[in-house]
Amino acid sequence: MPLDLTSDAQSGIAGLRSRIDTVDAEISRLVAERRELSHRVQRIRLDDGGPRTQLGRENEVIAGYTGRLGTSLGASLAHLLLTDCRGALPAAGRDGDAGRRA
């Protein structure tokens, strides 16, 4: 059954959806930035002979999201982000690596 909304309601919804689209684009940009930063941290750790990830740090991230968003949503979102940011690292030769290990 189609909704018969007033033009004011339709306009209000359109404005809110536009803002949602803007927020979604910003979230996507921030996730990509987070991924890049995480990869840089992982690369530094690996280049220094350490582990790629640190369970303690991941637990801090999960706790932060859980505290801000609630147990179920926060933990789920944190796990998704951590999994995404743990993905394949870019190939060697990134900025800042030149000459680190001669």
Secondary structure as UniProt FT lines:
FT   HELIX           7..47
FT   TURN            48..49
FT   HELIX           55..69
FT   HELIX           71..85
FT   TURN            95..96
FT   TURN            98..99
//
